[in-house]
Amino acid sequence: MSIRSEPKVMSNNSGIDIDIELNKLARGYRIVAANGHLEATLGHLSWRDPEGRGLWMKCQERGLDEVESNDLHLINWNGKVLQGSKGHRHSEWPIHAAVYKARKDVHCVGHTHPMHCVLFSATNENLVGIGHNGSYFGGKVKVFEKTLALVRNMEDASAMATALGDAWAVLLRNHGVTFCGNSIQHCVVMGIAIEQACKEQLLMNGTGLNWEWKVNSGLKDEAVLYPRIVENLWLYHNRKLDKSESRT
């Protein structure tokens, strides 16, 4: 049986074209996959349903680099698949539900296991703004360590959302990272940035050189990715994706 399905959009009174957003979400999956987040079929992005029915997420069987819009399904706030892909639901869907519950400003959530985030999560270092990528997070990234296991229940997921606070990312000790944004574009850009920021700091520490992070008056402004910058980065990564996929 195919795990894919026909277009899945029901009535929509929000004024948002769900088909367009789901195509954008599918591309977001493939973009983060191309930027260090791919680990076979593990990891997932979600988008908050504009009608409040739950969240859209890929099925368990697909890798981040394989996702098309018909690999997505709608999951309600109790974890029931309402429509879309016939594939299995990811067991860590509570991560996404808990963040949406805690953060009304968030409309897209990602949870992945990129190598440098995983390595950094095992340290006792604070993530700082060595370069632009780290500065986007304003020194707010914390480490969730209530459990090192999969986050499969709302109790642990809610604790993780508390650790996230008002930041755009939280590291999960020896596990991975959860990142989010006020749009699909923003979330994808933040996901790429957090992996790069962890990589930069790990590499800097590995040099053995003395270095320091100076808090400056511009940090507050640097910690905000303005919509125009987010859109520019999103379009760049889409062009890059198109070039890559045209060669395969």
Secondary structure, 3 states (H helix, E strand, C coil): CCCCCCCCCCCCCCCCCHHHHHHHHHHHHHHHHHHHHCECCECEEEEECCCCCCEEEECCCCCHHHCCHHHEEEECCCCCEEEECCCCCCCCHHHHHHHHHHCCCCCEEEEECCHHHHHHHCCCCCCCCCCHHHHCCCCCCEEECCCCCCCCCHHHHHHHHHHHCCCCEEEECCCEEEEEECCHHHHHHHHHHHHHHHHHHHHHHHCCCCCCCCCCCCHHHHCCCCHHHHHHHHHHHHHHHHHHHHCC
